[in-house]
Amino acid sequence: MNLQDLVLEQCKTKMILPSITTTEGSDWKKKIKEAEELDEVCFFLTCLERKEREEFYFLARKIKRAPFVHLRSDMGADEIELLKNNFGSKIFNIHTLREHPLEKDLSEFKKSIFIENIYFPLDEKELKEFGGICLDFAHLENDRILEKEKYQRNLSVIKNFPIGCCHISCVKKKPRLDHRNFLRYDSHQMGELKELDYLRGYKDYFSGILAIELENSIEDQLKAIEYIRSF
């Protein structure tokens, strides 16, 4: 299946979109060029400082729409307005404030911002202040394998709050140590499509918009989307 066929395929059911990720192993400038062929793509601005983000927005000016964006804690209202006006961004996520406290006032956007599950268990009090949950399936599966109590607690919280958006990464057969020296099975670098098979157990949690969070090329991400749709 060629690139254009993959783009058409992704539009048939739920909105599963490729993303421009900015983690260490991701060539985000190359991904921007790839994404110019698409109607929609998501932005993960997680690892870019303000000056780098300005360059990102300039290079991405030909991209039609980015409906979902992973924000950073140092971003302000002006930047969110830029994303909304220039890229049609409507849904956002952040990490829990216990991990990355917001540096600027984003209260006017709180109901369109969703809290991602990662190192800390989901907190109901915090979720009530925002739009709900950004469910990262690979982080959730990592908890199922390594932190059973946290996994069960998150599942109980998920039942009570809207899932506004989701992240899709892969899960490896063998764990590794992450940058915080935590053992992890989840990964942003996909080696083979079977590393997405764990998602079969989470299909009931799929939201209206799901963002592929992989360092792989846009073309690889579109193949991942096709694979997920085959479940």
ROVEXSE-93003 format. One record per atom (N, C-alpha, C): x, y, z; residue in three letters. Coordinates in steps of 0.02 Angstrom, whole numbers, plus 50000, padded with zeros to 5 digits. Atoms other than C-alpha are relative to their C-alpha. Layout:
// residues N
XYZALA...
END
This chain:
// residues 231
500424994050000MET500005000050000MET500445006250000MET499594994050003ASN500725016949950ASN499795005250052ASN500124994949949LEU500775032750057LEU499315002949996LEU500654996950008GLN499195040449985GLN499444995250021GLN500505005049979ASP498195024250010ASP499974999450075ASP499995000349927LEU498765023850191LEU499655006050030LEU500334993949976VAL498175041750215VAL499244999249994VAL500725001050010LEU496455037350144LEU499734994950049LEU500225005349955GLU496355021750251GLU499895002650071GLU500054997649931GLN496635031350413GLN499375004150013GLN500584995749993CYS495085041950381CYS499344996250008CYS500625003850005LYS493825027750380LYS499624999450066LYS500355001149937THR493435025350565THR500225005250051THR499774995249951LYS494125033250724LYS500595004049974LYS499474995750023MET495355047450702MET500664997950033MET499335001949977ILE497055039050724ILE500495003749955ILE499584995550039LEU498365051650670LEU500744999050014LEU499285000049989PRO500245051350643PRO500205006550034PRO499784994349961SER501275063650743SER500725002049984SER499314997550001ILE502815074550737ILE500235000150072ILE499745000549932THR503725069350894THR500685003450004THR499394996049992THR505215078750967THR500464997150053THR499545003149953THR506035066451086THR500684998949967THR499305000050022GLU507905063251070GLU500124996149935GLU499895004150059GLY507775049650937GLY499595001949940GLY500464998150054SER506555059050827SER500285005849959SER499794994750046ASP507065069150674ASP499385004249983ASP500644996550007TRP505655081750694TRP499995004549938TRP499994995850060LYS506225092950551LYS499844995949938LYS500155004450056LYS506165078350430LYS499264998150001LYS500705001849993LYS504455073350498LYS499545005749977LYS500404994350023ILE503795090850465ILE499944999949924ILE500025000450074LYS504265089050281LYS499544994349977LYS500445005750017GLU503415071950275GLU499275001850010GLU500694998649981ALA501855078650358ALA499655004949954ALA500314995250047GLU501575091950225GLU499554996649950GLU500425003750046GLU500785078250119GLU499324998350031GLU500605002349965LEU499435074850250LEU499525005850014LEU500494995049980ASP497835083850295ASP500045001750074ASP499984999149928GLU498065081450482GLU500584996250031GLU499465003249963VAL499475077250600VAL499995002950071VAL499974997549931CYS499765078950788CYS500705002450015CYS499364997349979PHE501155088650873PHE500164997850071PHE499745001449933PHE502175082251021PHE500595004750011PHE499494994949991LEU503155097651075LEU500404999050064LEU499755001949934THR503775088751231THR500715002150015THR499284999149986CYS505645091351211CYS500305006349969CYS499744993950032LEU505785108451127LEU499935006150046LEU500024993749965GLU506255124451216GLU499665005349956GLU500394994950035ARG505395140751165ARG500315001849932ARG499684998150064LYS506675145551030LYS499924994549948LYS500085005650046GLU506585128150954GLU499274999549977GLU500715000350019ARG504685128850956ARG499845005449948ARG500104994850050GLU504725145250860GLU500244997649931GLU499765002850063GLU505765136550727GLU499534994649976GLU500485005250018PHE504555121850731PHE499395002949966PHE500604997050028TYR503055133050698TYR500135003049931TYR499834997150065PHE503945141850556PHE500064994549947PHE499915005450048LEU504455125650471LEU499354996349986LEU500635003750007ALA502725118250499ALA499445004249969ALA500524995350023ARG501795133050421ARG499584997349942ARG500385002850056LYS501255122650270LYS499534994350021LYS500445005349976ILE500405109450378ILE499305002750011ILE500694997450000LYS498525111150363LYS499705000150070LYS500335000449935ARG497925105150533ARG500384995650048ARG499735004149946ALA498585098750699ALA499485000250057ALA500564999649952PRO497005095050800PRO500194998550072PRO499795001949932PHE497955087950949PHE500735001950010PHE499314997949984VAL499535094751034VAL500184998050071VAL499725001149933HIS500575088551180HIS500385006350019HIS499714993749977LEU501005104451274LEU500604998850046LEU499484999949949ARG502505108751383ARG499795004650057ARG500204996249941SER502385116051557SER500215007449997SER499774992950005ASP503275132251502ASP499615003949948ASP500384996650052MET501975136651370MET499455004350030MET500504995449976GLY500795151251392GLY499405000549954GLY500624999150039ALA499105156951326ALA500155002349929ALA499844997550066ASP499925165951180ASP500184994449952ASP499795005650042GLU500675149751116GLU499414995449983GLU500595004150014ILE499055140151132ILE499565003549948ILE500394996350051GLU498165153851035GLU500334999449931GLU499655001050063LEU499505152350901LEU499834993249970LEU500165006850023LEU499185133650889LEU499284999549975LEU500715000150019LYS497305136150881LYS499895003849934LYS500124995850058ASN497385149950751ASN500374997649937ASN499605002050057ASN498765143050639ASN499914992849979ASN500045007150015PHE498455124350651PHE499334996850018PHE500665002749982GLY496655122450710GLY500024995350059GLY499935004449942SER497225114150871SER499425001150049SER500584999649956LYS495775110050988LYS500094996150065LYS499925004449942ILE496345096451108ILE500744999850018ILE499314999649976PHE497905096951216PHE500104995150059PHE499865003749939ASN498775086551348ASN500635002550033ASN499414998649960ILE500035089251486ILE500124994050046ILE499875004849947HIS500865078351617HIS499685002750064HIS500274997849937THR500205079051794THR500415005950028THR499664994249972LEU500625095251885LEU500494997950056LEU499535002549950ARG501495084652018ARG500684998649969ARG499385001350036GLU502805080651886GLU500275006349967GLU499794993950036HIS502835096651783HIS499485005650014HIS500474994549986PRO501935111551864PRO499995005149943PRO500064994950052LEU501275124251740LEU500345006550022LEU499644993949984GLU502355139851733GLU499595006349986GLU500424994250018LYS500985151151662LYS499274998250008LYS500715001049989ASP499125153451683ASP499654997549936ASP500375002850057LEU498155142051565LEU499274998550020LEU500665001549973SER496515142451662SER499455000549947SER500524999250050GLU495505148351511GLU499964994149951GLU499985005750046PHE496005132551416PHE499924993350036PHE499965006249961LYS495865119751557LYS499534994549976LYS500485005150020LYS494335110851490LYS500174996749934LYS499775003250062SER495225107051327SER500694996950010SER499365003149983ILE496795100651417ILE499874993650040ILE500105006549968PHE496895082351470PHE500654997550031PHE499435002249961ILE498065074251597ILE500224993049980ILE499735006550021GLU499195060051539GLU500214995850060GLU499755004849951ASN499525044651643ASN500734998249984ASN499315002350011ILE501385040951667ILE500304997650066ILE499665002449940TYR502445040051826TYR499555000050061TYR500444999549943PHE501115045651950PHE499324997049983PHE500695002250012PRO499395037551970PRO499555006049983PRO500484994750015LEU497955047751898LEU499685002450065LEU500284996949940ASP497265059852028ASP499325003149984ASP500684997850016GLU495395062852030GLU499905007550012GLU500074992949986LYS495515080052109LYS500305004249944LYS499674996450054GLU496725085851974GLU499604999449935GLU500385001150061LEU495695078151834LEU499385004349997LEU500604995849997LYS494165087951891LYS500155007249979LYS499814993250017GLU495125104151861GLU500125000849925GLU499864999850071PHE495475099451680PHE499464996349961PHE500525003150042GLY494545091151536GLY499894992750013GLY500045007249988GLY494895073351591GLY500674996749987GLY499405004250006ILE496145059951542ILE500264999849928ILE499655001850062CYS497415058451402CYS500304993150014CYS499805006949983LEU497625039551405LEU500574997649955LEU499435002750037ASP499345033451354ASP499994992450011ASP500095007249994PHE499085014951318PHE500644996450017PHE499375003449986ALA500925010051322ALA500205000950073ALA499874999049928HIS501155018051493HIS499544995750042HIS500485004149963LEU499595009151553LEU500204992649999LEU499785007050007GLU500224992351487GLU500634998850040GLU499405000649959ASN501904995351570ASN499824999250073ASN500245000749931ASP500984997651735ASP499694993250012ASP500315006649992ARG500004981651706ARG500534994750012ARG499465004949994ILE501644972151690ILE500405000950065ILE499524998649947LEU502664980751826LEU499705002850065LEU500284996749941GLU501514990351944GLU499254998650004GLU500705002450000LYS499904980551970LYS499535004650039LYS500434995849958GLU499224991652109GLU499845006649965GLU500104993750037LYS499475007652010LYS499554998949940LYS500415001850059TYR498714999251856TYR499264999550019TYR500695000949979GLN497134994151950GLN499695006650024GLN500254993549977ARG496975011352030ARG499835004449939ARG500144996050060ASN497105019851859ASN499384997649964ASN500605002650033LEU495795008251785LEU499375002350036LEU500594997849962SER494585012851925SER499865007449989SER500094992950012VAL494875031451895VAL499755001349929VAL500184999150070ILE494705029851706ILE499254999349990ILE500725001250007LYS492915023751728LYS499595006350015LYS500384994249975ASN492415040451806ASN500145006549964ASN499814993850033PHE493185053051687PHE500024999049924PHE499975000450074PRO493085056951500PRO500724999049977PRO499365000850033ILE494535051151392ILE499985004449938ILE500044995150054GLY494815066051279GLY500454998549941GLY499505001550052CYS496305059351182CYS500434994250025CYS499585005649982CYS497515044751179CYS500675000449965CYS499345000850030HIS499355041351145HIS500104992649984HIS499845006850018ILE499895025751053ILE500754999449987ILE499305001850010SER501685019551072SER500044992449998SER499945007350003CYS502395001951070CYS500244997250067CYS499785003649940VAL502784989051204VAL500484994549979VAL499475004650018LYS504384978951195LYS499944993450038LYS499995006449966LYS504674960751242LYS500465000250060LYS499534999549945LYS506134965451353LYS500035007250025LYS499994993249973PRO506244980451471PRO500685003449992PRO499394996050002ARG507534994451471ARG499965005150057ARG499994994649951LEU508045008251591LEU499895006649963LEU500124993650032ASP507345025351546ASP500465005450029ASP499564994649980HIS508125042551575HIS499975001450075HIS500054999249928ARG507535042051756ARG500234993850037ARG499765006449973ASN508275024751782ASN499434995550024ASN500575004449987PHE506545016751788PHE499994994549948PHE500085005650046LEU506264999651711LEU499365001149960LEU500584998650043ARG505085001651561ARG499974994949943ARG500145004050060TYR504304990351430TYR499745004449943TYR500274995550051ASP503495004951339ASP500565003849965ASP499474996950040SER504465013551200SER499695004349945SER500204995750055HIS504325027451070HIS500344998149935HIS499665002250061GLN505385017850945GLN499754993049982GLN500295006450021MET504465004050852MET500484996149956MET499595004450040GLY505474989550786GLY499604995749953GLY500455004150042GLU504044978850720GLU499285001350020GLU500704998449988LEU502174980550705LEU499704995950057LEU500275004249946LYS501864966350829LYS500085003350069LYS499924996449937GLU502444978350965GLU499395004350017GLU500634996549989LEU500714986150947LEU499434995150019LEU500535005049988ASP499764969850980ASP499665000850067ASP500294999049934TYR499494974351163TYR499375004349998TYR500574995550006LEU498224987351102LEU499344996349993LEU500615003950007ARG496974973451067ARG499604999750065ARG500335000349935GLY496604973251253GLY499735006650024GLY500224993349978TYR496224991851261TYR499545003449951TYR500414996950053LYS495104994751110LYS499385003550028LYS500594996949970ASP493624998851223ASP500145006950028ASP499814993549973TYR494595013951287TYR500195005049946TYR499824995450055PHE494935021551116PHE499555006150000PHE500394993850002SER494395039751112SER499895002149928SER500124997650067GLY493885050150962GLY500635001849962GLY499364998350032ILE495675055550929ILE500564996350035ILE499445003949974LEU497185044350949LEU500635002149962LEU499394997550031ALA498945050950916ALA500554994750006ALA499435004549999ILE500365039450866ILE500605003850028ILE499434996849969GLU501825043850980GLU500624995649990GLU499415003950018LEU503305035850892LEU500535004549969LEU499454996450031GLU505015042050840GLU500094997849927GLU499955002550069ASN504805032250678ASN499755005249950ASN500204995550054SER504515040850511SER499245000349995SER500714999450012ILE502785046950462ILE499754993949959ILE500205005950040GLU502725032850333GLU499924993850043GLU500055005649953ASP503065019950469ASP499385000750044ASP500584998849958GLN501725028050577GLN499354998449964GLN500605001550039LEU500445026550438LEU499914992549992LEU500045007250002LYS500865008150423LYS499754997350068LYS500245001949934ALA500585006750611ALA499245001250006ALA500724998549999ILE498875014950590ILE499614994849962ILE500325005250039GLU498405002650455GLU499984993450039GLU499975006149960TYR498954988350568TYR499505000150057TYR500474999449943ILE497944994650717ILE499284999449975ILE500685000450027ARG496394996250607ARG499814992949981ARG500145006950019SER496564977850562SER499784995750059SER500175003949940PHE496224972250742PHE499274997949999PHE
END
